[in-house]
Amino acid sequence: MSDEDQYDVFLCHNSKDKPEVIEIAHELTRQGIKPWLDKWALRPGLAWQSLLEEQIENIKSAAVFVGSSGLGPWQSQEMRAFLNEFVERNCPVIPVLLGNTPQQPKLSIFLRGHTWVDFRTDTEAMENLIWGITGKPPERKPKLQPVIQADDLSSEKGVNYTRLRDLLAAGKWKEADEETLAVMLKASSREEEGQFNTESINNFPCTDLRTINQLWVKYSNGRFGFSIQKKIYLSVGEKADGEYGEYDEEAWEEFGDRVGWRVKGNWIKEESEVAFNTSAPEGHIPILLYSAFSVEGSFSFVGLKLVKCNI
């Protein structure tokens, strides 16, 4: 037998599964594997039984394909012939489950003891099939894990923002709002007073303000946070020029309308009126910390302090 007549693997299959098997045969060929496939190897006009017997004596391996139609009658005979011959020659017979194979395939007793290749779920099925044919294990490249950038929890005052981060990541907006007030009072050393004064607003550490804002913006997908509130406030006409100006009542009320802090011209007064969910207007939260500001303090914080800190 010439080298041209030497095959690496015999593709034993039910004729009903031929389209899927042909696709696999093409891929094997692209990978440098020479498959014996009846459609490609049987010359019209010649007795196929004698050609098949010749291949059984010389071929190096066999792949027995099992699909939704099970094993065909001739396929079963081919398989038994290969098994008898290959046991003597110590050559592999590889059961291959096609993509349309039932979850509980009925495998012949001759195949049950062989390690199979599963094209239903295994993303490396082709590599494993080639391994069975050639005996050479594939080089498994380690799967790269996505790089997850850690949150910046920087603080000039040694404040731990882990709990705030975890609450926001879990979508617990009400608890995160309460935690925002708590950590900001701590960063201002105003925990005992429970409220802010002009000095604490002016001196609030920009690093901490950026940390809190970035967490809110990230975990709300850009819906909530100080920078969102500042953008809305400036859009209603207030000019944040870096200098403390007079309280602009009209701008502040329009801002309240936009973020949902005013309903039909009235400022919401009860916590139960706050919408702690992602269907709330943009910039709706955080909100509870503003209860610790005077009205003018809220104006100074949103309109000017956030600009100074480049939030």
C-alpha positions as CSV (number, residue, x, y, z in Angstrom):
1,M,0.0,0.0,0.0
2,S,1.4,3.4,-1.0
3,D,1.8,6.4,1.4
4,E,-1.1,8.0,-0.5
5,D,-3.3,5.1,0.6
6,Q,-2.4,5.4,4.3
7,Y,-5.0,6.9,6.5
8,D,-4.9,8.2,10.0
9,V,-8.5,7.5,11.1
10,F,-11.5,5.6,9.8
11,L,-14.7,7.6,10.2
12,C,-17.4,5.0,11.1
13,H,-20.8,6.6,11.1
14,N,-24.5,6.3,10.4
15,S,-25.4,7.6,6.9
16,K,-28.0,9.9,8.6
17,D,-25.2,11.7,10.3
18,K,-23.0,12.2,7.2
19,P,-23.3,16.0,7.0
20,E,-22.0,16.5,10.6
21,V,-19.3,13.9,10.0
22,I,-18.2,15.5,6.7
23,E,-17.7,18.8,8.6
24,I,-15.5,17.1,11.1
25,A,-13.6,15.4,8.3
26,H,-12.8,18.7,6.7
27,E,-11.5,20.1,10.0
28,L,-9.3,17.0,10.6
29,T,-7.9,17.5,7.1
30,R,-7.1,21.2,7.9
31,Q,-5.3,20.0,11.0
32,G,-3.1,17.6,8.9
33,I,-5.1,14.5,9.8
34,K,-6.0,12.2,6.9
35,P,-9.5,10.7,7.5
36,W,-11.0,7.7,5.6
37,L,-14.5,8.6,4.7
38,D,-16.5,6.4,2.4
39,K,-17.9,9.3,0.4
40,W,-14.3,10.4,-0.4
41,A,-12.5,7.1,-0.6
42,L,-14.8,4.6,-2.3
43,R,-14.3,4.5,-6.0
44,P,-17.5,3.9,-8.0
45,G,-17.6,0.5,-9.7
46,L,-15.5,-1.3,-7.2
47,A,-16.6,-3.7,-4.4
48,W,-16.6,-1.6,-1.2
49,Q,-16.4,-4.6,1.1
50,S,-12.9,-5.6,-0.1
51,L,-11.7,-2.0,0.1
52,L,-13.1,-1.7,3.7
53,E,-11.4,-4.9,4.8
54,E,-8.1,-3.6,3.4
55,Q,-8.4,-0.4,5.4
56,I,-9.2,-2.3,8.6
57,E,-5.9,-4.2,8.3
58,N,-3.8,-1.0,7.8
59,I,-5.6,2.1,9.2
60,K,-4.2,3.5,12.5
61,S,-7.4,4.4,14.4
62,A,-11.1,4.6,14.1
63,A,-13.7,7.1,15.3
64,V,-17.2,5.7,15.9
65,F,-19.7,8.5,15.6
66,V,-23.0,8.4,17.6
67,G,-25.8,10.8,16.7
68,S,-29.5,11.2,17.3
69,S,-30.2,8.1,15.1
70,G,-27.8,5.8,17.0
71,L,-25.6,3.3,15.3
72,G,-26.5,2.1,11.8
73,P,-26.6,-1.7,10.9
74,W,-23.4,-1.6,8.8
75,Q,-21.8,0.8,11.2
76,S,-22.2,-1.8,14.0
77,Q,-20.5,-4.5,11.9
78,E,-17.7,-2.1,11.0
79,M,-17.2,-1.3,14.7
80,R,-17.0,-4.9,15.7
81,A,-14.5,-5.6,13.0
82,F,-12.3,-2.7,14.0
83,L,-12.5,-3.7,17.7
84,N,-11.4,-7.2,16.9
85,E,-8.5,-6.1,14.8
86,F,-7.5,-3.1,17.0
87,V,-7.4,-5.2,20.2
88,E,-4.6,-7.2,18.5
89,R,-2.8,-4.2,17.2
90,N,-3.4,-2.0,20.3
91,C,-4.9,0.8,18.2
92,P,-7.6,3.2,19.5
93,V,-11.3,3.1,18.7
94,I,-12.8,6.5,19.7
95,P,-16.5,6.9,20.5
96,V,-17.6,10.4,19.3
97,L,-20.8,11.9,20.4
98,L,-22.1,14.4,17.8
99,G,-23.9,17.6,18.7
100,N,-27.4,16.1,18.2
101,T,-26.8,13.1,20.4
102,P,-29.4,12.6,23.2
103,Q,-28.3,13.4,26.8
104,Q,-28.4,9.7,27.6
105,P,-27.0,8.0,24.4
106,K,-27.3,4.3,24.0
107,L,-23.7,3.1,23.5
108,S,-22.9,-0.3,22.4
109,I,-21.4,-2.6,25.0
110,F,-18.3,-2.6,22.8
111,L,-17.8,1.1,23.3
112,R,-18.7,1.7,26.9
113,G,-15.2,1.0,28.2
114,H,-13.6,3.6,25.8
115,T,-13.1,7.2,26.7
116,W,-15.3,9.2,24.4
117,V,-15.2,12.6,22.7
118,D,-18.3,14.8,23.3
119,F,-19.1,17.5,20.7
120,R,-22.3,18.4,22.6
121,T,-20.7,20.4,25.4
122,D,-16.9,20.1,25.2
123,T,-15.3,23.2,23.6
124,E,-12.1,21.2,23.2
125,A,-13.7,18.2,21.5
126,M,-11.8,18.5,18.2
127,E,-8.5,18.8,20.1
128,N,-9.4,15.7,22.1
129,L,-10.4,13.8,18.9
130,I,-7.0,14.6,17.3
131,W,-5.3,13.5,20.5
132,G,-7.1,10.1,20.3
133,I,-6.1,9.7,16.7
134,T,-2.4,10.8,16.9
135,G,-1.6,9.9,20.6
136,K,-0.2,13.4,21.0
137,P,-1.8,15.4,23.9
138,P,-2.8,19.0,22.8
139,E,-0.9,21.9,24.3
140,R,-3.5,23.4,26.7
141,K,-3.1,27.1,26.8
142,P,-4.2,28.5,30.2
143,K,-7.5,30.5,30.0
144,L,-6.9,34.1,30.7
145,Q,-9.1,35.4,33.5
146,P,-10.6,38.9,32.9
147,V,-8.7,41.5,34.8
148,I,-11.0,43.1,37.3
149,Q,-9.7,46.5,38.4
150,A,-9.9,46.9,42.2
151,D,-12.0,49.8,43.5
152,D,-10.0,52.8,44.7
153,L,-10.9,53.2,48.4
154,S,-8.4,56.0,49.1
155,S,-9.1,58.2,52.1
156,E,-7.1,61.2,53.5
157,K,-8.7,60.6,56.9
158,G,-8.3,56.9,57.2
159,V,-11.9,56.1,56.6
160,N,-12.8,52.5,55.5
161,Y,-15.1,52.5,52.5
162,T,-15.3,48.8,52.2
163,R,-18.8,48.5,53.6
164,L,-20.1,51.3,51.3
165,R,-18.5,49.5,48.3
166,D,-20.2,46.2,49.3
167,L,-23.6,47.8,49.8
168,L,-23.5,49.5,46.4
169,A,-22.2,46.4,44.7
170,A,-25.2,44.5,46.1
171,G,-27.7,47.2,45.0
172,K,-28.7,48.0,48.6
173,W,-29.3,51.7,47.8
174,K,-31.0,52.7,51.1
175,E,-28.3,51.2,53.3
176,A,-25.6,52.7,51.0
177,D,-27.2,56.1,51.3
178,E,-27.1,55.8,55.1
179,E,-23.5,54.6,55.0
180,T,-22.6,57.6,52.8
181,L,-23.8,60.0,55.5
182,A,-21.9,58.1,58.2
183,V,-18.6,58.0,56.4
184,M,-18.8,61.6,55.4
185,L,-19.4,62.7,58.9
186,K,-16.5,60.6,60.0
187,A,-14.2,62.1,57.3
188,S,-15.3,65.6,58.5
189,S,-14.8,64.7,62.2
190,R,-18.5,65.7,62.7
191,E,-19.9,62.4,64.0
192,E,-20.8,63.8,67.4
193,E,-22.6,66.8,65.9
194,G,-24.3,64.7,63.2
195,Q,-24.3,67.6,60.8
196,F,-22.0,69.7,58.7
197,N,-21.1,73.4,59.0
198,T,-19.6,75.7,56.5
199,E,-16.0,74.9,57.6
200,S,-16.5,71.2,57.4
201,I,-17.9,71.6,53.9
202,N,-15.0,73.8,52.8
203,N,-12.4,71.5,54.3
204,F,-14.0,68.1,53.3
205,P,-11.1,66.0,51.8
206,C,-11.3,65.8,48.0
207,T,-9.8,62.4,47.9
208,D,-12.6,61.0,50.0
209,L,-15.2,62.8,48.0
210,R,-13.8,61.3,44.8
211,T,-13.8,57.8,46.3
212,I,-17.4,58.0,47.4
213,N,-18.5,59.5,44.1
214,Q,-16.7,56.9,42.0
215,L,-18.3,54.0,43.9
216,W,-21.8,55.5,43.5
217,V,-21.3,56.1,39.8
218,K,-19.7,52.7,39.1
219,Y,-22.2,50.5,40.8
220,S,-25.3,52.5,39.6
221,N,-24.0,52.4,36.0
222,G,-23.7,56.2,35.9
223,R,-27.1,56.9,37.3
224,F,-26.3,58.1,40.8
225,G,-23.5,60.0,42.5
226,F,-22.2,63.5,43.3
227,S,-20.8,64.1,39.8
228,I,-24.3,63.3,38.3
229,Q,-25.9,65.8,40.7
230,K,-23.4,68.5,39.9
231,K,-23.9,68.0,36.2
232,I,-27.6,68.4,36.6
233,Y,-27.2,71.4,38.9
234,L,-25.0,73.3,36.5
235,S,-27.4,72.5,33.6
236,V,-30.2,74.4,35.3
237,G,-28.3,77.6,35.1
238,E,-26.2,77.9,38.3
239,K,-22.7,79.1,37.5
240,A,-20.0,77.3,39.6
241,D,-17.1,79.6,39.1
242,G,-15.1,78.5,42.1
243,E,-16.3,81.3,44.3
244,Y,-19.0,81.1,46.9
245,G,-21.9,83.1,45.6
246,E,-25.3,83.8,47.0
247,Y,-27.9,81.1,47.3
248,D,-29.9,80.8,44.1
249,E,-33.4,79.6,45.1
250,E,-34.7,79.3,41.6
251,A,-31.8,77.1,40.4
252,W,-32.0,75.0,43.6
253,E,-35.7,74.3,43.1
254,E,-35.3,73.4,39.5
255,F,-32.5,71.1,40.5
256,G,-34.8,69.5,43.1
257,D,-37.4,69.0,40.3
258,R,-34.9,67.3,38.1
259,V,-33.5,64.8,40.6
260,G,-36.9,64.0,42.1
261,W,-36.4,65.8,45.4
262,R,-39.5,68.0,44.7
263,V,-42.8,66.6,43.8
264,K,-45.5,68.9,42.4
265,G,-43.6,71.9,43.8
266,N,-43.1,70.5,47.3
267,W,-39.8,69.2,48.7
268,I,-40.0,65.6,49.9
269,K,-39.7,65.5,53.7
270,E,-40.0,61.8,54.6
271,E,-37.5,59.1,54.0
272,S,-40.4,56.9,52.7
273,E,-40.8,59.4,49.8
274,V,-37.2,58.6,48.5
275,A,-37.0,56.1,45.7
276,F,-34.2,53.8,46.6
277,N,-34.1,52.0,43.3
278,T,-32.7,52.3,39.8
279,S,-36.0,53.6,38.4
280,A,-35.5,56.8,40.3
281,P,-34.5,60.0,38.3
282,E,-30.8,60.5,37.6
283,G,-29.0,62.0,40.6
284,H,-31.8,61.1,43.0
285,I,-29.4,59.5,45.5
286,P,-27.3,59.9,47.6
287,I,-29.8,62.2,49.4
288,L,-29.8,61.6,53.2
289,L,-26.5,63.5,53.8
290,Y,-28.3,66.7,52.6
291,S,-30.4,66.5,55.7
292,A,-27.2,67.3,57.6
293,F,-26.7,70.5,55.5
294,S,-28.4,73.8,55.7
295,V,-30.1,74.8,52.4
296,E,-27.2,77.1,51.7
297,G,-24.8,74.4,52.7
298,S,-26.3,72.0,50.1
299,F,-26.0,74.8,47.5
300,S,-22.3,75.3,48.4
301,F,-21.6,71.5,48.4
302,V,-23.2,70.7,45.1
303,G,-22.6,73.9,43.2
304,L,-19.1,74.8,44.4
305,K,-17.3,72.1,46.5
306,L,-17.8,69.4,43.9
307,V,-16.3,71.8,41.2
308,K,-13.3,72.6,43.4
309,C,-12.6,68.9,43.9
310,N,-13.1,68.2,40.2
311,I,-15.8,65.7,40.8
